[in-house]
Amino acid sequence: MKKKLRILRGSVACASALALAQPLAAQTPKLPRRPTPLDTLRTDLNEVVVSASRVEESFLQSPVTVEKLNARAIRLSPAPSFFDAIENLKGVQVITPSIGFKVINARGFTNTTNVRFAQLVDGVDNQAPHIGGPIGNVLGPSDLDISNVELVPGTAAALYGLNAINGLANFTTKNPFNSQGLSLRQQTGVNHLNDPNVKTFGDGGSPVHTYSETSVRYAKVLVPDKLAFKINGTYLRAYDWIANDQTDINPTGNATVGLFGADNPAQDQVSRYGNESSDRKNITLGGKSYSVARTGYDERDLVDYNVRTLKADVALHYRFRPGTELAYTYRVASFDNVYQRSNRFRLQDYLLQQHALTFTSPVVQARAYLTQENTGKSYNLRSMGENIDRSYKPDTQWYSDYTTAWNAATKGGAGVADALRTARGAADAGRLQPGTEAFNQRLSQLQDINNWDVGAALRVRANLAHAEAQVNVAEALRRGGRALPANLDLLAGADHRTYIVVPDGNYFINPNPGKDPLTSDLLYSKTGGFVQAGGRLLQERLRLTATLRVDKNDYFNVKFNPRFTAVYSPTQRQNFRLSYQSGYRFPSLFEGFSNVNSGQVKRVGGLRVMSNGVFENSYLRSSIDRFNAAVTAGINGTPAQTRAQAVAANQNLLVKNPYTYLRPEYIRSLEMGYKAAVGPQGRLLVDVDFYYNSYRDFIAQVEAYVPQTTSGAVLATGTDLNTIATALNTTSIPAGGTTTGQARYRLWTNSQSQVYNYGGSAGLRYNLAGGYLAGANATYTRLDRTENGDGLEDGFNTPQWMYNLSFANENAYKNVGFGLNFRHQVSYYSQTFLVNGSVPAFSSLDAQLSYYIPEAQVRLKLGASNVLNKYYVTYLGGPSVGGLYYLTVSYGL
C-alpha cells in the first residue's frame, strides 16, 4: 500500500511537471486525439486540488470537502457559462440579484452581498473593494480561458484569512505555454418569453429580448519555454431580469382605522421605492390619525434594464525553468447591471481594474495585486424614487395638499377610502410620469447628485492593495540538503492587505482624528500569517495536518485561528476525513466606515470612530414602531385619547438600544466526510460530508433613533422618559431636513446570539459504459438553535434541502453530445433589511445538445437554462428568473 500511494503521488507530481515542460501543442498543427471514456475516468481519478491545503494534493484525499468543475464537466453542463454551472455543485447555493450578478454561498447565512465567501482567480481576490465581495464574474475569466474551478464549502479562514468563513472558490485559468492559439466563442440567445413583468412606455417594444456574449482569446509562445502571453476579451449584452414584487410589507399600517389592501394609504410594496418608513407620516384627518406614505415609483420605472459587460485581460508569463514562472496580469471590466445591499442599486459605467504579479515555484509562491474601483454613474434606487417625488413637490407641500383635498372630499360626501384616493390624486398633481422626457431628465439630474437626502448618486473610488507569500519549508530544506523525513510536510505563509478609500462626502469620509474628512484617504489594513505542519503515518494511510493562523486588523486585537485535519485512507481509493477549524470575519469597509444619509435614515459604520455616542443615546426602532402604533391606537380608540395621554400611557414600550460597537464575527466548525472511487475501475465516485458550526457575534444591522429637540440637539442625559417619548412620537418632516424629534440611524453592530447550524451533502457520480455520465447530489442545511436569540443575526436565508440530478454524454453518437440537469430547492424563510418572508420553492431544468466538428475545431451547443420557463425568485426583493435559450458556437482549444 505504501508503495502504491507513493506511486500515485509521484504520478500526479510528474504529470504536473510534464504539463509545465512540454512544448505547446499549437506548434504542431495536428488535431488532438479525442479522449476515450476510460481516458477521462483515469484523468478524473488522478485530479489534484490546491485550495483545500494550499498545496497540490489528490482530489480523493483532500482533508476538507472540495467540489471541482474540470474542463469536461464544463463542456457537459447545460448552463450558459462555467460560472452558472457552479450552481449545480454539491453544497452550493446561488442567488441572482441580476442576470449579470450571481452570488455564491455555502452552508447558510447568505445575503446579496456575501462578504463571508471569497472568490479568487488564480489565487487573486477579485472583489470590488468597497462592497467587500465580488460582483459575479465581471472581473473573472471568460469561458474560453477557464481551466477549472475548485470550491471549498465551509470556513477556509485558517489558511486564507480572506473572511472566507462560509467558503472559497478559486478559478484557475489556462496557461499560455500550455494552451496557445486563437479561440472564439459567440453565444446568442433570448429571454423574457411570456414575462408579465416586461414593461414598455408608449414606444412599443418586444416582450422578448436578445442575449449576446462574444469572447475571444489569443495566446502565443514568443520564446519557447521562456516567454508567452495571452489576451482575452468578452462583450456581453442582455436585458436584465425584472424585480416587480408588489407585496405590501406594511399591510397593517392603518389597521386601527380599518384600512387594508388597496385602501391602505401607507402601502409599502417590495419593489416600489419612495414609500418606505421614512417616507410616511402620521397625519390627523377628521379627528383620526392616519399613516400616509408618498407614492413612490416601481423599480422598473427607475432602471434601464439593459445589461452591458465589457471585460478584458492580458497576461505576460516568463518561465525561468520548468515549474518556476513569473506572470503579470492586467484585468479590466466596465459594466452595467443591478446590485443589492439593503437597497437595490443600478450599477452604471462601473469600472474595475486589477494589476497582479505572481511568482510560482516548487518552493515559493508569491503574489501582489492592486484592485481599483470606480462606481461611475451608479445610483441608489430607493433614494432615486424618494427624491424624484420630493423634487417636484416637497413633503410639507404634498401633505398639506393631501389634507386639503381629503377635507374637501369628505365635505362632499365621499367615504374615507374614496377620500384618501382623491387626496392622493390631488397631492400627486404634476407628478413626473415614468417614460416621459421630463421624468428621464430628472432621473439623470439626480443620478449626478452625491447626496441621498436630495439625490441618488453612488460615487465611490476605492482600492485594494494586497501582497502575500508562502514557502514550502520542507521542500526548501530537502533541496538545501537537510535530512528531513519524507513523510513530513511544512508550509508557512504571510499576507498584508490595505483598503484605500477616496472620501466622497456621502458614502465615505475619513473619521480619524487629525485627518481631513473629505481630502484624506481612508486606510483600513490587515496583516496575517500561518504555519502548517503535516505528517503521514501508518504506512502513509493516515495523514495529519495542523495549521495555526494569526491576524491583526486595524481597530481590533490579534486573533488566532487553528485548523486540525486528518485523512485516513485504508485503500488507495477510499478516504475518510475529519477536520476542526475556526475563523474570524472582520468588518468590511461598508460595515465599518459607511456614512450615508439615505432617505432621512443615516446608515453608519459600527466602529467607534464612526458612531461614537450613538449607541448609548438611541432607542430601538422596533420598540418605537410598537410605541407609535399603540399611540395611534389610543388616539383612534373608543374612548379616544389625546396624543399626550396616549404617549404617557405607552412610553414604557420604548427600549433603549442594548447593542454596541463592532467586534469580529467568529465561527467554529467541525466537519467529517468520506470520498471513494468504488466499483470496477472506480467508475462510481461517492462523496459524503457532514458539518456542525457555531457562530458568535454576527455582524448585522440595527435601526435605532436618537431623541432630540426640535432644533436637532440630542436630549441631555437624564431627560425624563415622557419628554423622550414625546420626541420619538413626533413625525413631522420639514422640507430638506431630518425628522423633527429624532435622528434616525441604521447601525452596524453584532448580534447577541450564539447560533448553531448543521448539515451535510451527498453526491454520486457514475461513469457508465459508452461515455455516459450520471450524477446526483443532495444538500441539507439547518439552523439548529439560537441561544439568547435577539433576532438580529443575519438571516439564515438558506433552503433546508437542495437537489441536483444530471445525465450527459459528450459523444453519444458521431460527435453529438447532450447534457441535462434538474435542480430543486424547497421553500425557505428570507430575512433581509429590504423584506422578510418566505421564498417559494422552485425547480429548474437545464438542457443542451452539442455537436463537435473536429476538422474545423468547432463546437456547437444549443441549450437553455430553465427550459420550461417557470419564473422563480431566489430571494425576496430579487428579480423573477425565467428561461434563457441560447446557441453557442466555439472555435479553437
ZAMARGU-4260 file (C-alpha; in steps of 0.2 Angstrom, whole numbers, plus 5000, padded with zeros to 4 digits):
<rodrens>
0) 5000/5000/5000 | 5014/5012/5005 | 5022/5009/4988 | 5005/5012/4979 | 5002/5028/4987
5) 5019/5034/4983 | 5017/5030/4965 | 5000/5039/4965 | 5008/5055/4972 | 5023/5053/4961
10) 5012/5051/4945 | 5002/5067/4950 | 5018/5077/4953 | 5026/5070/4936 | 5011/5074/4927
15) 5011/5092/4933 | 5029/5094/4929 | 5027/5087/4912 | 5012/5099/4908 | 5023/5113/4913
20) 5038/5107/4902 | 5030/5100/4887 | 5031/5110/4870 | 5015/5118/4866 | 5003/5108/4855
25) 4999/5123/4844 | 5017/5122/4837 | 5012/5105/4829 | 4996/5109/4819 | 4988/5091/4821
30) 4972/5089/4830 | 4972/5081/4847 | 4965/5063/4849 | 4948/5063/4856 | 4949/5056/4873
35) 4940/5039/4877 | 4928/5037/4892 | 4942/5027/4900 | 4955/5041/4897 | 4943/5053/4905
40) 4939/5042/4920 | 4958/5040/4924 | 4960/5058/4922 | 4946/5062/4935 | 4953/5049/4947
45) 4971/5057/4946 | 4965/5075/4948 | 4973/5086/4960 | 4967/5101/4970 | 4976/5115/4978
50) 4963/5126/4988 | 4960/5114/5002 | 4978/5115/5009 | 4987/5127/4998 | 4997/5113/4991
55) 4994/5101/4977 | 4986/5085/4984 | 4975/5071/4977 | 4957/5076/4974 | 4951/5060/4983
60) 4962/5063/4998 | 4958/5082/5002 | 4956/5084/5021 | 4941/5095/5019 | 4926/5095/5006
65) 4931/5101/4989 | 4920/5102/4974 | 4928/5104/4957 | 4922/5108/4939 | 4935/5102/4927
70) 4935/5105/4908 | 4924/5090/4904 | 4911/5095/4917 | 4910/5112/4910 | 4908/5106/4892
75) 4894/5094/4898 | 4885/5107/4908 | 4869/5114/4900 | 4872/5131/4910 | 4876/5146/4898
80) 4893/5148/4907 | 4905/5140/4919 | 4900/5152/4932 | 4882/5147/4930 | 4887/5129/4931
85) 4893/5131/4949 | 4875/5132/4955 | 4874/5113/4952 | 4889/5108/4963 | 4885/5099/4979
90) 4883/5110/4994 | 4882/5126/4984 | 4868/5140/4985 | 4867/5153/4971 | 4856/5169/4972
95) 4853/5180/4957 | 4851/5199/4960 | 4854/5202/4941 | 4857/5192/4925 | 4875/5199/4926
100) 4877/5196/4945 | 4876/5180/4954 | 4881/5177/4972 | 4889/5160/4978 | 4887/5154/4995
105) 4888/5138/5005 | 4881/5132/5022 | 4869/5145/5027 | 4869/5164/5032 | 4869/5171/5015
110) 4864/5188/5008 | 4865/5198/4992 | 4882/5205/4997 | 4891/5189/5003 | 4906/5195/5012
115) 4908/5178/5020 | 4913/5169/5004 | 4929/5173/4995 | 4931/5172/4976 | 4948/5170/4969
120) 4955/5170/4951 | 4972/5161/4950 | 4973/5165/4969 | 4970/5183/4967 | 4954/5190/4976
125) 4943/5198/4963 | 4931/5208/4975 | 4925/5225/4972 | 4934/5234/4987 | 4920/5245/4994
130) 4907/5231/4993 | 4918/5218/5001 | 4913/5204/4989 | 4914/5200/4970 | 4901/5207/4958
135) 4898/5190/4950 | 4911/5186/4937 | 4913/5203/4929 | 4932/5203/4934 | 4934/5185/4932
140) 4939/5174/4917 | 4929/5170/4901 | 4923/5153/4897 | 4937/5152/4884 | 4951/5155/4897
145) 4944/5144/4912 | 4954/5129/4916 | 4944/5123/4931 | 4935/5128/4947 | 4939/5122/4965
150) 4926/5127/4978 | 4928/5124/4996 | 4911/5125/5006 | 4914/5129/5024 | 4926/5140/5033
155) 4943/5142/5024 | 4949/5157/5035 | 4963/5147/5044 | 4973/5146/5028 | 4967/5161/5018
160) 4962/5174/5031 | 4950/5182/5017 | 4935/5182/5028 | 4931/5166/5020 | 4921/5159/5034
165) 4907/5152/5023 | 4918/5146/5009 | 4930/5149/4995 | 4930/5147/4976 | 4946/5148/4965
170) 4945/5149/4947 | 4961/5143/4938 | 4964/5150/4920 | 4974/5142/4906 | 4992/5145/4905
175) 4998/5152/4888 | 5013/5140/4887 | 5001/5125/4888 | 4986/5132/4878 | 4990/5144/4864
180) 4982/5149/4848 | 4966/5158/4843 | 4949/5154/4851 | 4932/5162/4848 | 4916/5160/4856
185) 4899/5168/4851 | 4883/5165/4862 | 4867/5171/4856 | 4850/5169/4864 | 4833/5176/4870
190) 4825/5178/4887 | 4809/5186/4894 | 4797/5174/4885 | 4780/5177/4892 | 4787/5188/4906
195) 4772/5198/4913 | 4785/5210/4921 | 4791/5217/4905 | 4785/5235/4903 | 4787/5247/4889
200) 4782/5265/4888 | 4772/5270/4873 | 4785/5267/4860 | 4781/5249/4859 | 4795/5236/4861
205) 4796/5217/4861 | 4792/5207/4877 | 4806/5195/4871 | 4824/5202/4872 | 4840/5196/4865
210) 4856/5190/4874 | 4873/5190/4866 | 4890/5187/4873 | 4906/5187/4862 | 4923/5181/4868
215) 4940/5180/4860 | 4956/5173/4867 | 4973/5173/4859 | 4989/5165/4867 | 5006/5163/4859
220) 5023/5157/4865 | 5036/5171/4860 | 5052/5162/4866 | 5050/5143/4868 | 5049/5138/4886
225) 5053/5156/4891 | 5041/5169/4886 | 5022/5168/4882 | 5007/5180/4883 | 4988/5179/4882
230) 4974/5191/4878 | 4956/5189/4882 | 4941/5200/4879 | 4922/5197/4882 | 4907/5209/4877
235) 4890/5204/4885 | 4874/5212/4881 | 4857/5207/4888 | 4841/5213/4896 | 4840/5210/4914
240) 4828/5200/4925 | 4815/5211/4932 | 4810/5214/4951 | 4792/5218/4952 | 4786/5211/4968
245) 4770/5221/4973 | 4768/5213/4990 | 4764/5226/5004 | 4776/5224/5018 | 4766/5237/5029
250) 4749/5229/5027 | 4743/5234/5045 | 4749/5252/5044 | 4731/5258/5045 | 4723/5243/5054
255) 4716/5255/5068 | 4705/5264/5056 | 4700/5248/5046 | 4710/5251/5030 | 4718/5236/5022
260) 4724/5231/5005 | 4722/5244/4991 | 4713/5256/5003 | 4729/5257/5014 | 4737/5274/5011
265) 4753/5268/5019 | 4757/5254/5007 | 4775/5249/5005 | 4777/5237/4990 | 4793/5227/4990
270) 4798/5233/4973 | 4792/5251/4974 | 4804/5264/4981 | 4799/5281/4989 | 4785/5274/5001
275) 4796/5267/5014 | 4795/5270/5033 | 4805/5287/5031 | 4793/5292/5018 | 4777/5290/5029
280) 4769/5302/5041 | 4755/5301/5053 | 4743/5315/5049 | 4726/5319/5058 | 4711/5319/5047
285) 4693/5321/5054 | 4699/5318/5071 | 4708/5301/5067 | 4726/5298/5065 | 4731/5290/5048
290) 4748/5284/5042 | 4751/5290/5024 | 4765/5287/5013 | 4772/5296/4997 | 4768/5287/4981
295) 4785/5282/4975 | 4790/5273/4959 | 4791/5254/4954 | 4809/5248/4951 | 4805/5245/4933
300) 4801/5264/4932 | 4818/5269/4938 | 4830/5256/4930 | 4837/5254/4912 | 4837/5235/4912
305) 4849/5234/4898 | 4865/5225/4905 | 4882/5228/4897 | 4898/5220/4902 | 4915/5223/4893
310) 4930/5215/4901 | 4947/5210/4895 | 4963/5204/4902 | 4981/5202/4896 | 4995/5191/4904
315) 5013/5190/4901 | 5022/5174/4908 | 5041/5172/4910 | 5047/5154/4913 | 5064/5153/4922
320) 5064/5134/4921 | 5050/5120/4921 | 5039/5124/4937 | 5046/5141/4940 | 5036/5155/4932
325) 5033/5174/4934 | 5017/5181/4927 | 5010/5199/4926 | 4991/5200/4923 | 4980/5216/4920
330) 4961/5214/4921 | 4948/5227/4917 | 4929/5227/4917 | 4916/5241/4913 | 4898/5235/4916
335) 4880/5240/4920 | 4869/5229/4930 | 4858/5229/4946 | 4866/5226/4963 | 4858/5224/4980
340) 4863/5228/4998 | 4850/5234/5010 | 4843/5244/4995 | 4844/5240/4976 | 4856/5249/4965
345) 4858/5252/4947 | 4877/5250/4943 | 4881/5260/4928 | 4898/5264/4919 | 4906/5254/4934
350) 4924/5251/4932 | 4935/5238/4940 | 4954/5236/4936 | 4967/5225/4943 | 4986/5223/4941
355) 4993/5206/4948 | 5011/5200/4949 | 5013/5181/4953 | 5028/5170/4956 | 5027/5152/4957
360) 5040/5138/4960 | 5041/5122/4969 | 5047/5131/4985 | 5040/5149/4985 | 5023/5156/4979
365) 5021/5175/4980 | 5009/5187/4973 | 5005/5206/4974 | 4990/5214/4967 | 4981/5231/4966
370) 4962/5232/4963 | 4955/5249/4958 | 4936/5253/4959 | 4926/5267/4952 | 4907/5266/4954
375) 4904/5278/4938 | 4886/5284/4936 | 4878/5271/4948 | 4864/5276/4959 | 4853/5270/4973
380) 4835/5266/4968 | 4827/5270/4984 | 4834/5287/4985 | 4830/5290/4967 | 4812/5286/4970
385) 4811/5296/4985 | 4819/5311/4978 | 4810/5311/4961 | 4795/5313/4971 | 4802/5326/4983
390) 4810/5336/4969 | 4793/5340/4961 | 4784/5343/4977 | 4792/5343/4995 | 4785/5333/5009
395) 4777/5348/5018 | 4768/5354/5002 | 4762/5337/4997 | 4755/5333/5014 | 4746/5350/5015
400) 4739/5347/4998 | 4734/5329/5003 | 4725/5336/5019 | 4716/5350/5010 | 4709/5338/4996
405) 4704/5325/5009 | 4694/5338/5019 | 4686/5344/5003 | 4681/5326/4998 | 4673/5321/5014
410) 4663/5338/5015 | 4657/5332/4998 | 4650/5316/5005 | 4665/5304/5000 | 4669/5289/5011
415) 4685/5288/5020 | 4694/5276/5007 | 4687/5286/4992 | 4693/5302/5000 | 4710/5296/5003
420) 4712/5291/4985 | 4705/5308/4979 | 4718/5316/4991 | 4732/5306/4984 | 4727/5311/4966
425) 4726/5329/4971 | 4743/5329/4980 | 4751/5320/4965 | 4746/5333/4953 | 4761/5337/4942
430) 4770/5322/4947 | 4783/5316/4935 | 4777/5302/4925 | 4789/5287/4920 | 4794/5286/4902
435) 4792/5305/4899 | 4806/5316/4894 | 4804/5327/4910 | 4805/5311/4921 | 4821/5305/4911
440) 4829/5322/4913 | 4825/5322/4932 | 4832/5305/4934 | 4848/5310/4925 | 4850/5325/4936
445) 4848/5316/4952 | 4860/5302/4946 | 4873/5315/4947 | 4869/5322/4965 | 4880/5314/4978
450) 4869/5317/4992 | 4855/5304/4996 | 4844/5317/5005 | 4841/5326/4989 | 4850/5315/4975
455) 4854/5297/4972 | 4872/5295/4965 | 4884/5282/4971 | 4901/5289/4969 | 4914/5279/4977
460) 4933/5276/4972 | 4942/5263/4982 | 4957/5252/4980 | 4963/5236/4987 | 4982/5233/4989
465) 4987/5215/4993 | 5004/5205/4995 | 5006/5188/5001 | 5019/5174/5000 | 5020/5156/5006
470) 5036/5144/5007 | 5036/5126/5006 | 5048/5124/5020 | 5050/5106/5020 | 5054/5106/5001
475) 5066/5120/5004 | 5076/5111/5017 | 5076/5095/5006 | 5083/5105/4992 | 5096/5113/5003
480) 5102/5095/5008 | 5094/5094/5025 | 5089/5077/5031 | 5071/5078/5033 | 5059/5063/5034
485) 5050/5060/5018 | 5033/5059/5027 | 5034/5077/5034 | 5026/5092/5027 | 5029/5110/5032
490) 5022/5126/5025 | 5022/5144/5030 | 5014/5160/5023 | 5011/5178/5027 | 5000/5192/5019
495) 4995/5210/5021 | 4980/5220/5014 | 4976/5238/5014 | 4960/5246/5008 | 4962/5264/5002
500) 4946/5274/5000 | 4945/5291/4992 | 4931/5300/5003 | 4916/5306/4993 | 4907/5315/5007
505) 4891/5305/5006 | 4896/5287/5006 | 4913/5288/5015 | 4923/5301/5025 | 4939/5299/5034
510) 4934/5299/5053 | 4951/5298/5061 | 4956/5312/5072 | 4968/5324/5064 | 4963/5319/5046
515) 4953/5330/5034 | 4936/5320/5032 | 4935/5325/5014 | 4953/5326/5007 | 4962/5312/5017
520) 4961/5295/5010 | 4954/5282/5022 | 4965/5267/5026 | 4960/5250/5033 | 4973/5237/5034
525) 4976/5219/5040 | 4991/5208/5042 | 4992/5190/5045 | 5001/5173/5043 | 5000/5155/5045
530) 5011/5139/5049 | 5005/5122/5043 | 5014/5106/5048 | 5008/5088/5042 | 5014/5070/5043
535) 5009/5053/5036 | 5008/5039/5047 | 5003/5020/5047 | 5012/5016/5031 | 5005/5033/5024
540) 4987/5028/5027 | 4985/5042/5039 | 4989/5060/5036 | 4988/5073/5050 | 4989/5091/5047
545) 4989/5106/5060 | 4988/5124/5055 | 4989/5140/5065 | 4984/5157/5058 | 4986/5174/5066
550) 4978/5190/5060 | 4980/5208/5066 | 4966/5220/5059 | 4966/5239/5062 | 4954/5243/5077
555) 4955/5225/5083 | 4966/5214/5094 | 4976/5200/5087 | 4966/5185/5083 | 4971/5166/5081
560) 4963/5153/5070 | 4968/5135/5072 | 4964/5121/5060 | 4967/5102/5063 | 4963/5089/5049
565) 4965/5070/5047 | 4963/5059/5032 | 4963/5040/5034 | 4965/5030/5018 | 4963/5011/5021
570) 4964/5009/5002 | 4970/5019/4988 | 4953/5024/4983 | 4944/5025/5000 | 4947/5040/5011
575) 4939/5046/5027 | 4942/5064/5033 | 4939/5074/5049 | 4943/5092/5052 | 4941/5106/5065
580) 4944/5124/5062 | 4939/5141/5067 | 4938/5158/5058 | 4936/5176/5060 | 4927/5189/5049
585) 4932/5207/5051 | 4920/5221/5046 | 4920/5226/5028 | 4923/5244/5023 | 4905/5247/5022
590) 4901/5239/5038 | 4915/5248/5047 | 4915/5265/5039 | 4899/5269/5030 | 4892/5287/5032
595) 4877/5288/5022 | 4861/5299/5023 | 4848/5288/5015 | 4830/5293/5015 | 4832/5303/5031
600) 4840/5287/5039 | 4859/5289/5042 | 4867/5272/5039 | 4883/5272/5050 | 4898/5261/5051
605) 4899/5251/5068 | 4917/5256/5073 | 4918/5268/5087 | 4927/5280/5077 | 4912/5282/5066
610) 4897/5281/5078 | 4904/5286/5094 | 4889/5291/5106 | 4875/5285/5095 | 4873/5268/5103
615) 4872/5275/5121 | 4859/5288/5117 | 4847/5278/5105 | 4831/5268/5106 | 4827/5253/5095
620) 4816/5257/5080 | 4806/5241/5083 | 4801/5247/5100 | 4797/5264/5093 | 4786/5257/5080
625) 4777/5247/5093 | 4775/5263/5104 | 4769/5274/5090 | 4757/5260/5084 | 4750/5260/5102
630) 4749/5279/5102 | 4739/5279/5086 | 4728/5265/5093 | 4724/5276/5108 | 4720/5291/5098
635) 4709/5282/5086 | 4701/5271/5100 | 4685/5272/5110 | 4686/5282/5121 | 4698/5292/5111
640) 4714/5298/5120 | 4723/5314/5117 | 4741/5312/5110 | 4748/5317/5126 | 4738/5304/5135
645) 4742/5291/5123 | 4761/5295/5124 | 4761/5294/5143 | 4751/5278/5143 | 4763/5268/5131
650) 4780/5276/5134 | 4786/5260/5144 | 4786/5251/5127 | 4802/5260/5122 | 4818/5250/5123
655) 4835/5258/5125 | 4847/5252/5112 | 4857/5237/5120 | 4870/5235/5106 | 4887/5242/5105
660) 4902/5244/5093 | 4908/5231/5081 | 4918/5216/5085 | 4924/5202/5073 | 4912/5188/5068
665) 4918/5171/5074 | 4914/5153/5068 | 4920/5136/5075 | 4917/5122/5063 | 4918/5103/5064
670) 4917/5093/5048 | 4919/5074/5043 | 4917/5066/5026 | 4920/5051/5015 | 4926/5050/4997
675) 4929/5035/4987 | 4930/5028/4969 | 4921/5011/4970 | 4916/4998/4958 | 4926/4991/4943
680) 4939/5004/4938 | 4932/5016/4951 | 4918/5021/4940 | 4907/5027/4954 | 4913/5042/4964
685) 4905/5044/4981 | 4907/5060/4992 | 4898/5062/5008 | 4901/5076/5021 | 4893/5082/5037
690) 4897/5098/5047 | 4892/5107/5063 | 4895/5126/5065 | 4894/5138/5080 | 4893/5156/5076
695) 4896/5171/5088 | 4895/5190/5085 | 4886/5190/5069 | 4889/5207/5060 | 4871/5214/5056
700) 4862/5230/5056 | 4850/5238/5069 | 4839/5253/5067 | 4839/5265/5082 | 4833/5283/5084
705) 4841/5296/5095 | 4828/5308/5103 | 4832/5326/5100 | 4825/5343/5102 | 4816/5352/5088
710) 4832/5361/5084 | 4841/5345/5082 | 4851/5344/5098 | 4852/5327/5107 | 4842/5327/5123
715) 4853/5328/5138 | 4857/5313/5148 | 4844/5311/5162 | 4830/5318/5152 | 4813/5311/5158
720) 4805/5297/5148 | 4790/5307/5144 | 4800/5320/5135 | 4809/5307/5126 | 4793/5298/5121
725) 4785/5314/5115 | 4801/5317/5104 | 4800/5300/5097 | 4782/5301/5093 | 4785/5317/5083
730) 4784/5313/5064 | 4783/5330/5055 | 4795/5331/5041 | 4802/5348/5036 | 4807/5351/5018
735) 4825/5345/5016 | 4828/5341/5034 | 4828/5326/5046 | 4813/5321/5055 | 4810/5333/5070
740) 4811/5325/5087 | 4823/5310/5082 | 4839/5307/5072 | 4837/5290/5063 | 4851/5278/5062
745) 4854/5261/5054 | 4870/5255/5063 | 4881/5240/5060 | 4883/5230/5076 | 4885/5212/5082
750) 4870/5201/5087 | 4870/5195/5105 | 4865/5177/5099 | 4875/5162/5099 | 4870/5152/5084
755) 4872/5134/5078 | 4869/5126/5062 | 4872/5109/5054 | 4870/5100/5038 | 4878/5089/5025
760) 4878/5084/5007 | 4880/5068/4997 | 4885/5066/4979 | 4886/5051/4967 | 4894/5052/4950
765) 4894/5036/4939 | 4904/5034/4923 | 4893/5022/4913 | 4899/5012/4898 | 4899/5022/4881
770) 4904/5038/4890 | 4888/5042/4898 | 4889/5051/4915 | 4876/5051/4928 | 4876/5062/4944
775) 4865/5066/4959 | 4868/5076/4974 | 4858/5082/4989 | 4862/5096/5001 | 4854/5098/5019
780) 4856/5114/5029 | 4848/5118/5045 | 4848/5131/5058 | 4849/5121/5074 | 4846/5134/5088
785) 4850/5151/5094 | 4855/5154/5112 | 4850/5171/5119 | 4842/5174/5102 | 4839/5193/5099
790) 4833/5190/5081 | 4847/5202/5075 | 4858/5189/5067 | 4859/5189/5049 | 4845/5179/5041
795) 4849/5161/5038 | 4842/5163/5021 | 4845/5145/5015 | 4834/5131/5009 | 4834/5116/5020
800) 4835/5104/5005 | 4843/5106/4988 | 4844/5093/4975 | 4853/5091/4958 | 4851/5077/4945
805) 4862/5076/4929 | 4864/5065/4914 | 4876/5068/4900 | 4887/5061/4886 | 4900/5072/4877
810) 4899/5060/4862 | 4883/5050/4862 | 4883/5047/4843 | 4895/5053/4830 | 4901/5068/4839
815) 4884/5073/4845 | 4883/5076/4864 | 4870/5081/4877 | 4868/5087/4895 | 4853/5088/4906
820) 4852/5095/4924 | 4837/5096/4935 | 4838/5107/4951 | 4826/5109/4965 | 4826/5119/4981
825) 4812/5119/4994 | 4804/5135/5001 | 4814/5145/5014 | 4812/5160/5026 | 4822/5175/5020
830) 4827/5189/5032 | 4835/5205/5025 | 4834/5223/5028 | 4824/5225/5012 | 4810/5212/5016
835) 4806/5197/5026 | 4796/5182/5021 | 4795/5165/5013 | 4804/5162/4996 | 4794/5149/4987
840) 4801/5133/4982 | 4806/5131/4964 | 4813/5118/4951 | 4823/5121/4936 | 4828/5110/4921
845) 4843/5115/4910 | 4847/5106/4894 | 4859/5106/4880 | 4863/5097/4864 | 4881/5099/4856
850) 4890/5094/4840 | 4908/5094/4838 | 4917/5096/4821 | 4935/5090/4824 | 4942/5095/4807
855) 4936/5113/4810 | 4939/5113/4829 | 4921/5120/4830 | 4909/5115/4844 | 4890/5120/4843
860) 4880/5120/4858 | 4861/5123/4858 | 4854/5125/4876 | 4843/5133/4888 | 4843/5136/4907
865) 4826/5135/4915 | 4820/5127/4899 | 4802/5125/4905 | 4802/5144/4908 | 4794/5143/4925
870) 4798/5160/4933 | 4805/5160/4951 | 4814/5171/4963 | 4830/5166/4973 | 4827/5178/4987
875) 4813/5191/4992 | 4815/5208/4983 | 4825/5200/4969 | 4821/5198/4951 | 4810/5184/4943
880) 4821/5172/4933 | 4814/5164/4918 | 4821/5154/4903 | 4837/5159/4894 | 4838/5150/4877
885) 4855/5151/4868 | 4866/5144/4854 | 4885/5144/4857 | 4897/5142/4843 | 4915/5140/4849
890) 4931/5138/4839 | 4948/5133/4844 | 4956/5125/4860
</rodrens>
